[in-house]
Amino acid sequence: MPEHKISFKLKNNLSELDTLLQNLENFCVQFGLSKKCQCEIDLVSEELFTNIISYGYRDDAEHWIKIKISYDHGTLTMRIEDDGIPFNPLEAKSPDLDSPLEERCIGSLGVHLAKHFTKDVVYERRGDKNILILTKVILET
């Protein structure tokens, strides 16, 4: 099966969530990925995208978040690039999943979910860009 790719840019605005999820749905449907797989990809993408918008910028200017997704021989790779403040999510403190919900601190759940639903998460800072690469093995097609 040949490699399949999409790429798109989103503004750093929560109103772009619908566009993000629509692009992901179209990709998953086009390549016959399961609904379970789509839900996991949606959840991880939505969490990471929201975190970038909520915490990544110190100004109110328009910024672009670039997303590239490829699917090749049972492996889905997603690359998220932004020009926000330097932030390595892999260094974020793990969330407390054992305490009662009302006693937990807010934060780090998106990164936890990304690690949980993917095989590999890699971060690098290249110039003024944060680049996060997630790899997910897809068993069913």
trRosetta pair geometry for C-beta under 8 A, 3 or more apart (Angstrom, degrees):
i j d omega theta_ij theta_ji phi_ij phi_ji
1 72 7.6 -179 98 -147 93 50
1 73 6.5 162 59 -77 98 56
2 72 7.8 -58 152 -120 35 87
3 70 5.8 -1 -179 -173 106 113
3 71 7.2 160 -157 79 60 44
3 72 3.9 -14 -109 -91 87 114
4 27 7.9 151 130 -156 118 87
4 30 7.3 -176 178 115 148 116
4 31 5.6 -175 65 -85 161 130
4 70 6.6 157 83 -155 48 61
4 71 4.8 -11 60 56 100 94
4 72 7.2 178 23 -68 61 66
5 68 6.8 -10 -166 -172 103 91
5 69 6.9 161 -150 87 55 50
5 70 4.4 -17 -97 -100 83 88
5 71 7.9 -172 -72 19 44 63
6 23 6.6 -177 133 -177 144 104
6 26 7.9 106 -86 94 167 107
6 27 5.4 -115 12 -92 141 116
6 68 7.4 180 92 -149 47 50
6 69 5.4 1 55 56 87 95
7 66 6.9 5 -174 -176 102 93
7 67 6.7 176 -148 93 58 51
7 68 4.2 -11 -102 -103 99 79
7 69 7.5 175 -80 20 52 60
8 19 7.6 -144 142 151 143 108
8 23 5.5 -114 22 -120 153 157
8 66 7.8 176 93 -149 33 56
8 67 5.8 -11 61 61 75 95
9 64 4.7 -9 -173 -170 118 116
9 65 6.9 146 -159 71 63 43
9 66 5.2 -29 -101 -98 81 68
9 67 7.6 164 -94 18 31 73
10 13 7.9 -134 160 44 88 71
10 16 4.1 124 -170 168 111 144
10 19 6.0 164 -111 88 108 124
10 20 5.9 -4 -78 -67 157 95
10 49 7.2 1 81 -146 151 124
10 64 7.1 138 69 -157 35 64
10 65 4.9 -26 65 62 89 98
10 67 6.9 23 0 -2 107 115
11 15 7.9 0 73 65 114 94
11 16 5.4 176 53 -55 74 138
11 62 5.8 -46 -146 -157 108 97
11 63 7.3 117 -160 70 58 46
11 64 6.5 -47 -100 -101 45 59
11 65 7.6 40 133 15 5 87
12 16 7.9 -50 -90 17 6 141
12 52 7.0 -112 -127 125 97 97
12 53 5.1 163 -172 -113 76 80
12 56 7.3 -124 -139 75 130 117
12 57 6.0 75 161 -22 159 147
12 62 6.8 165 36 -157 94 46
12 63 4.2 30 -14 60 133 94
12 64 7.3 -106 -29 -67 85 15
12 65 6.1 112 -79 -28 74 104
12 82 7.5 92 -89 -144 111 119
12 84 7.9 133 -113 -71 141 106
13 16 5.3 105 72 -12 77 101
13 53 6.8 152 -79 -135 9 132
13 62 8.0 -27 -36 -125 109 81
14 17 5.8 -4 -177 -22 61 112
14 50 6.9 43 -112 -118 95 81
14 53 5.9 155 -63 129 72 162
15 18 7.3 -32 173 16 53 103
16 19 5.0 -50 -164 39 66 116
16 20 6.1 74 138 -27 81 98
16 49 7.7 -127 96 174 104 131
16 65 8.0 146 107 44 154 117
17 20 5.5 -53 -149 35 35 115
17 21 6.3 27 158 -13 68 107
17 46 6.3 53 -146 -130 106 93
17 49 6.8 149 -103 107 76 137
17 50 7.4 25 -91 -71 118 91
18 21 6.0 -58 -145 41 29 106
18 22 6.1 30 156 -20 65 110
19 22 5.7 -55 -143 38 29 112
19 23 6.4 31 157 -19 63 106
20 23 6.1 -60 -154 35 26 109
20 24 6.5 21 153 -15 63 109
20 45 6.1 -175 164 143 119 121
20 46 7.0 145 107 -89 136 66
20 49 5.7 -25 -113 -79 168 172
20 67 7.3 91 -128 1 92 164
21 24 5.6 -54 -146 39 34 112
21 25 6.2 36 155 -21 67 105
21 42 5.8 47 -126 -136 91 105
21 45 7.7 160 -84 92 61 126
21 46 6.9 22 -72 -75 102 108
22 25 5.7 -51 -144 36 31 111
22 26 6.3 32 156 -19 64 105
23 26 5.9 -54 -148 36 29 111
23 27 6.4 30 154 -20 63 107
23 67 7.6 119 105 89 149 134
24 27 5.7 -56 -149 36 31 113
24 28 6.3 26 156 -16 66 108
24 38 6.9 133 142 -155 99 83
24 41 5.7 -178 -166 121 125 115
24 42 5.7 154 111 -87 151 74
24 45 6.0 -170 -75 36 148 164
24 69 7.6 121 -109 -43 71 167
25 28 5.9 -58 -145 39 30 108
25 29 6.1 25 159 -15 66 110
25 38 6.5 61 -111 -162 60 130
25 42 7.7 33 -62 -81 79 117
26 29 6.0 -58 -143 40 26 107
26 30 6.0 31 158 -24 64 111
27 30 5.8 -57 -146 34 25 113
27 31 6.6 -10 166 10 61 111
27 33 7.8 10 120 17 75 131
27 69 5.8 20 -152 95 164 143
27 71 7.5 148 172 -19 104 127
28 31 6.7 -78 -148 51 23 88
28 33 4.1 -86 -153 60 80 116
28 37 6.6 172 -139 99 120 101
28 38 4.1 92 178 -95 171 105
28 41 6.8 177 -71 48 126 145
29 32 7.6 33 -174 -71 29 31
29 33 7.7 -70 -50 42 23 79
29 38 7.9 37 -47 -91 67 143
31 71 5.3 84 174 78 171 159
31 141 7.4 -60 152 -151 85 98
32 141 5.6 71 98 175 112 67
33 37 4.5 -103 169 89 105 137
33 38 5.9 132 106 -55 108 84
33 41 7.9 30 132 -6 151 142
33 71 7.5 -121 -59 -119 122 153
33 76 7.6 38 -103 -68 146 138
33 138 6.2 -74 -125 -143 102 145
33 140 7.9 112 -149 93 52 81
33 141 7.0 -35 -92 -123 54 61
34 37 4.5 101 58 5 82 102
34 38 6.9 -142 99 -4 46 86
34 140 5.2 44 -36 85 125 125
35 38 5.5 -52 -147 37 34 115
35 39 6.3 38 153 -22 66 103
36 39 5.8 -53 -150 33 29 111
36 40 6.6 28 153 -16 63 105
37 40 5.8 -57 -152 36 31 110
37 41 6.3 28 153 -15 66 108
37 76 7.9 134 -180 -12 120 152
37 136 7.7 138 -154 140 97 137
37 138 5.8 40 -127 -125 146 104
37 140 7.3 -149 -35 62 129 95
38 41 5.8 -57 -146 40 31 109
38 42 6.1 35 154 -22 66 108
39 42 5.6 -52 -145 36 29 115
39 43 6.3 31 157 -21 64 106
40 43 5.9 -54 -147 34 29 111
40 44 6.4 23 158 -13 64 108
40 117 4.3 -180 -172 -159 112 134
40 136 7.5 149 115 -142 125 150
41 44 6.1 -58 -146 41 29 107
41 45 6.0 24 159 -16 65 114
41 76 7.2 -61 -95 134 128 156
41 78 7.4 147 -148 -49 100 145
41 117 7.7 -161 -67 142 40 134
41 136 7.1 -123 -85 22 93 167
42 45 6.0 -64 -144 41 24 108
42 46 5.9 21 162 -19 65 112
43 46 6.0 -57 -142 37 23 108
43 47 6.3 22 159 -17 61 110
43 113 5.9 -105 134 166 110 141
43 117 7.0 122 75 -22 114 166
44 47 6.0 -61 -151 37 26 110
44 48 6.3 16 159 -11 64 111
44 78 8.0 138 108 54 124 156
44 110 7.7 115 -146 -169 48 75
44 113 5.7 -160 -95 123 71 101
44 114 4.8 108 -147 -100 105 68
44 117 5.3 -134 -56 69 125 134
44 118 6.8 91 -125 -36 162 109
44 134 6.8 152 151 -173 142 170
45 48 6.1 -61 -144 42 27 105
45 49 5.9 26 160 -18 66 113
45 67 7.7 52 -145 -136 115 145
45 78 7.1 -108 -88 -172 101 160
45 80 7.9 168 -132 -76 76 131
46 49 5.9 -56 -139 40 25 111
46 50 6.1 26 160 -19 63 111
47 50 6.0 -60 -147 38 24 109
47 51 6.4 25 155 -19 62 108
47 109 7.1 -116 -146 104 135 80
47 110 3.1 177 162 -129 114 100
47 111 7.9 -145 135 -33 125 37
47 113 5.6 105 14 58 167 134
47 114 6.9 -142 82 -46 126 94
48 51 5.7 -54 -148 35 31 113
48 52 6.5 34 154 -22 65 102
48 80 6.0 160 135 18 135 176
48 89 7.7 -63 -123 -58 95 168
48 110 5.7 161 -65 165 51 122
48 111 7.9 95 -93 -80 85 57
48 114 6.2 70 -60 -74 116 133
48 132 6.8 -143 -162 89 140 157
49 52 5.8 -52 -152 31 31 111
49 53 6.6 24 153 -12 64 107
49 65 6.7 129 -133 126 84 162
49 80 7.5 -131 -77 -139 71 139
50 53 5.9 -59 -149 41 32 108
50 54 5.8 24 158 -15 68 116
50 110 7.1 -156 63 -92 101 149
51 54 5.8 -61 -136 43 27 107
51 55 5.8 -28 -178 29 66 113
51 56 7.3 85 130 -36 63 102
51 89 7.6 68 125 -99 155 128
51 110 5.1 -152 -40 66 131 161
51 111 7.8 63 -71 -45 172 84
52 55 7.3 -85 -131 56 13 74
52 56 4.3 -2 -167 -17 56 147
52 65 5.9 99 118 -105 153 138
52 80 7.5 -139 -51 159 147 126
52 82 5.0 167 -157 -45 132 168
52 84 5.8 -166 -161 -17 82 151
52 130 7.8 -167 -119 73 107 139
53 56 6.7 -6 -52 29 12 108
53 57 7.6 -22 -150 11 37 112
53 65 7.9 -70 -62 -36 83 144
55 84 7.8 77 103 175 60 146
55 85 8.0 -86 142 45 72 115
55 87 7.3 82 117 -80 112 167
56 63 8.0 -127 110 83 115 158
56 82 5.8 -5 174 129 156 146
56 84 2.8 -40 173 -143 104 159
56 85 6.0 -169 -163 27 51 77
56 87 6.7 -110 -109 14 80 138
56 130 7.4 -109 -138 18 122 147
57 60 7.9 128 128 -79 124 23
57 61 7.5 -138 -175 53 134 77
57 63 5.9 -164 -91 -1 138 145
57 84 5.3 -92 -62 -120 65 93
57 85 7.2 176 -91 -15 25 88
58 85 6.4 78 -29 -54 102 119
63 82 6.9 60 143 -163 127 91
63 83 5.7 -144 -156 56 119 100
63 84 7.0 101 145 -67 166 74
64 82 7.9 -165 99 -126 45 65
64 83 7.6 47 55 8 67 110
65 80 6.8 -7 179 -168 102 89
65 81 7.1 161 -163 80 55 50
65 82 4.8 -15 -113 -91 83 98
66 79 7.8 -15 114 112 92 92
66 80 7.4 155 83 -156 55 40
66 81 4.4 -10 59 59 102 104
66 82 7.6 -176 23 -71 68 49
67 78 6.9 -17 -165 -167 92 94
67 79 7.1 156 -154 81 43 58
67 80 5.6 -4 -104 -104 79 70
67 81 7.8 -166 -71 24 37 71
68 78 7.2 159 84 -154 52 46
68 79 4.4 -1 55 52 100 106
68 81 8.0 27 2 -2 99 107
69 76 6.8 -9 -169 -171 95 93
69 77 7.1 165 -151 85 48 52
69 78 5.0 -8 -103 -103 83 77
69 79 7.7 -161 -70 22 41 67
70 76 7.3 169 88 -151 46 49
70 77 5.0 -4 56 55 92 98
71 75 7.2 171 -149 85 50 43
71 76 5.0 -14 -101 -101 83 75
71 77 7.8 -174 -76 20 38 67
71 138 7.3 0 -145 12 107 146
72 75 5.9 -23 68 61 70 89
72 77 7.7 -12 22 5 99 108
74 137 6.2 17 145 -162 94 73
74 138 5.2 -149 -162 65 59 78
74 139 7.0 43 -157 -97 115 26
74 141 6.8 -102 -95 -43 74 124
75 135 6.3 -13 -172 -167 106 97
75 136 7.2 151 -159 78 56 45
75 137 5.8 -31 -103 -105 72 58
75 138 6.9 -170 -84 15 19 85
76 135 7.3 152 83 -157 53 46
76 136 4.5 -15 62 63 102 98
76 137 7.9 -166 22 -80 76 11
76 138 5.6 73 -18 -32 104 116
77 133 6.7 -8 -171 -171 98 94
77 134 7.2 160 -155 84 49 51
77 135 5.3 -12 -104 -104 78 74
77 136 7.8 -175 -76 24 35 68
78 133 7.3 165 85 -152 49 47
78 134 4.7 -6 57 57 97 100
78 136 7.6 25 -1 1 102 107
79 131 6.7 -14 -168 -166 95 93
79 132 7.3 156 -155 81 46 50
79 133 5.1 -9 -103 -103 77 80
79 134 8.0 -167 -73 23 35 66
80 131 7.4 156 81 -153 50 44
80 132 4.6 -10 58 59 99 100
80 133 7.9 -169 23 -75 66 37
80 134 7.7 28 -2 -2 104 104
81 129 5.4 -6 -167 -173 99 121
81 130 7.0 164 -149 82 47 55
81 131 5.1 -5 -102 -103 85 76
81 132 7.8 -170 -72 24 43 65
82 129 6.9 149 76 -152 30 71
82 130 5.2 -8 59 53 83 103
83 128 5.4 30 -148 126 91 100
83 129 5.7 -46 -92 -97 64 65
83 130 7.7 -175 -89 14 15 78
84 87 6.8 -24 106 12 113 114
84 130 5.9 -27 55 6 88 128
86 125 5.3 9 -131 -112 105 143
86 130 6.6 155 -129 -77 43 98
87 130 6.0 -7 50 -106 74 146
88 91 4.5 57 94 7 107 110
88 92 7.8 -164 103 -28 61 75
88 123 4.7 139 -141 114 80 151
88 125 7.3 -78 -67 -38 94 104
89 92 5.2 -24 -162 -7 54 122
89 110 7.8 -75 -152 98 139 97
89 111 4.4 -166 170 -106 112 123
89 114 7.4 40 123 50 144 149
89 121 7.7 -69 85 154 111 135
89 123 6.2 166 35 -75 76 143
89 132 6.8 20 22 -106 123 133
90 111 7.3 -173 -81 -166 36 126
90 121 6.4 171 -82 108 107 110
90 123 5.2 -153 -1 7 113 126
92 107 7.5 -134 -175 156 124 103
92 108 5.0 180 143 -111 120 97
92 111 5.1 127 57 26 137 166
93 107 7.8 52 64 113 98 114
93 108 5.8 -85 81 -78 66 153
94 108 6.3 157 -154 159 18 142
94 112 6.4 94 -149 -90 74 108
95 104 7.0 35 -178 -169 98 123
95 105 7.6 -149 -139 69 76 84
95 107 7.0 -179 -94 95 97 55
95 108 4.3 178 -56 92 86 109
95 109 5.1 35 -49 -76 160 66
95 112 5.2 -70 17 -34 111 148
96 99 4.9 21 138 10 123 112
96 104 5.3 -165 73 -126 101 90
96 105 6.7 83 18 24 114 87
97 112 7.7 161 -58 -172 120 159
99 103 4.5 -105 160 88 122 113
99 104 5.3 158 79 -72 114 77
100 103 4.9 74 64 12 83 108
100 104 7.5 -143 93 -26 41 86
101 104 5.9 -49 -153 10 34 116
108 111 5.5 -55 -158 42 60 111
108 112 5.9 66 144 -27 79 104
109 112 5.3 -54 -148 37 36 117
109 113 6.3 37 154 -21 68 103
110 113 5.8 -53 -149 35 30 110
110 114 6.5 33 152 -21 63 104
111 114 5.5 -50 -149 33 34 115
111 115 6.5 32 153 -16 65 104
112 115 5.9 -58 -153 38 30 108
112 116 6.2 29 151 -21 65 111
113 116 5.4 -56 -142 38 32 114
113 117 6.0 7 168 -1 69 113
114 117 6.7 -68 -137 47 21 93
114 118 6.0 -12 173 10 61 123
114 121 5.6 79 135 -93 109 144
114 134 6.1 -103 -169 -106 103 134
115 118 6.7 -78 -132 50 19 91
115 121 5.7 -81 -91 3 68 137
117 136 6.8 -13 139 -111 76 122
118 121 5.8 98 84 -57 135 88
118 134 4.6 -87 -123 -172 163 100
118 135 6.0 114 -179 68 107 43
118 136 4.7 -83 -123 -78 74 83
119 135 5.0 -56 61 102 102 92
119 136 6.0 154 -1 -114 88 30
119 137 5.1 69 -48 -12 135 96
120 133 7.9 -8 114 111 96 88
120 134 7.2 164 88 -154 57 43
120 135 4.3 11 52 45 98 112
121 132 6.9 -13 -168 -170 91 94
121 133 7.4 157 -155 82 43 51
121 134 5.3 -6 -105 -104 76 76
121 135 7.8 -151 -67 22 39 71
122 132 7.4 157 82 -157 50 46
122 133 4.6 -11 59 59 99 101
122 134 8.0 -168 24 -72 66 35
122 135 8.0 36 -1 -9 101 103
123 130 7.2 -28 -159 -168 98 86
123 131 7.0 145 -157 82 49 57
123 132 5.4 -14 -102 -103 77 73
123 133 7.9 -172 -75 21 32 70
124 131 5.0 -15 63 63 83 107
124 133 8.0 12 10 -1 98 106
125 129 7.1 159 -158 82 53 51
125 130 6.2 -27 -104 -101 73 55
125 131 7.4 171 -93 19 23 82
126 129 5.1 -19 68 64 81 105
126 131 5.7 17 11 -6 111 129
138 141 6.3 83 127 -71 117 85
